[in-house]
């Protein structure tokens, strides 16, 4: 599992970006949020996730809030 901070949320479009330790941003879709709803997320929250490669680049999947259990 990787860790990062929610950098940007686009609630009306159902996706966001997580900033990882290396300073890169990684895309995540609302469907990949686990244990809470996408709409309850806020920028600056710490999250854990897995990284998968897609034709468009790396995506975060199985995104969970750090300290939350689902």
Secondary structure, DSSP 4 states (H G I P E B T S, - for coil): -EEEEEEEEETTTTEEEEEETTS-EEEEEGGGB-SS-GGG--TT-EEEEEEEEETTEEEEEEEEETT---
